[in-house]
Amino acid sequence: MDEFNDFLKEQLKDPKIKAEYQALEPEFAIIQAMIDARKLKVITQKELSERTGIAQGDISKLENGNGNPSIKTLQRLAAAMDMSLKIEFIPN
């Protein structure tokens, strides 16, 4: 992992790459929050699928960054894990 972090640090010296990386940060944060919540509850994607009625393949796509979940979908996922969804606007 250190090699990747070193590589990323080097790449982020380029202002264009840094801007693109920062633009993707909110998406990555949502993905990571979904994965962390599911792991905290110790449930599989299949179990989450059964609880939500969302296909396991669709949950996998969301966790891999290949989907664009609506707020309603995020709320369903949170509710199925006995959690609440919180979205914030924070000052730059």
Sequence and secondary structure as in RCSB ss.txt:
>XXXX:A:sequence
MDEFNDFLKEQLKDPKIKAEYQALEPEFAIIQAMIDARKLKVITQKELSERTGIAQGDISKLENGNGNPSIKTLQ
RLAAAMDMSLKIEFIPN
>XXXX:A:secstr
 HHHHHHHHHHTTSHHHHHHHHHHHHHHHHHHHHHHHHHHTT  HHHHHHHH   HHHHHHHHTT     HHHHH
HHHHHTT          
